[in-house]
Amino acid sequence: MDQAADRRIIDGLRRGGFRVTPQRLAICRQILADRNHPSPSAVFEAVRRTHSAVRRIDIHGLCRRCGRARKTR
């Protein structure tokens, strides 16, 4: 991804009330890179290769909170 895409991700995370962490950035990048609506397990496996500290709960929590944020807009 390019810097402009990263900036949009970072801005979106901040608008949603998220702290920007390397793990959250990697999760968002992976979700956006896969055009086939990836499962949380697929995202976990892909992100885990480069971010060994990521946990499944991180992915599920981010998806759940993003879903809530979208419903309130």
Protein Blocks (a to p, Z undefined) as FASTA:
>chain_A
ZZklmmmmmmmmmmnopacdfklmmmmmmmmmpmnopafklmmmmmmmmmmmbcfklmmm
mmmmmmmmmmmZZ
